Structures are given as structure tokens and as C-alpha cells.
Amino acid sequence: MTKYIEDIDADVYVMADGDDTYPADAAPAMVAKILEGYDMVIGDRLSSTYFQENKRPFPNFGNRLVRGSINALFGAHVTDIMTGYRA
């Protein structure tokens, strides 16, 4: 990621997993939030049907554990801490 950011000069970077998990058409809205002044915008798989379609007990448990820890430590309200969709 560091090389990617060093080689490309941009005001905003959008990162997404390459497995078609995230809708590309959401990227402009994410960029708009960055341009409004947000430090980071995080995509959320767990508020859609993804969570029901991908019932994997161990990874889902880990996601909940890490999410709860991060939110408790930093007073955040992140719903999908392990998402690969960020701006």
C-alpha cells in the first residue's frame, strides 16, 4: 500500500478488495465525504445481505471481537472494522 500511495499522486485514495464484494458505484459518495472533511470513510458489508450470505462462525466471531475492542478503546462506532473498502 505504501508504494501504491507513493506512486500515485491523488487527493483521495479508494481501496477495495478485488473479489467484487463492494459496489464500485458507492465510491463517489465515499470520496464526497472525504472532500467534506472526513478523515476516512469505511465501507460496511455487515449491514447488507453479505453477513447472512457468508455465515462463517469463526471469522464472524473474530470480526465482532475486534470491532468491539476497537470501538471500546477509541469510542468509535465502526460496524465493519475488517472491511476492505475505504477512502
PyMOL commands that set and color helices and strands:
alter all, ss='L'
color gray80, all
select helices_A, chain A and resi 2-7+24-36+50-53+57-74
alter helices_A, ss='H'
color red, helices_A
deselect
rebuild
show_as cartoon
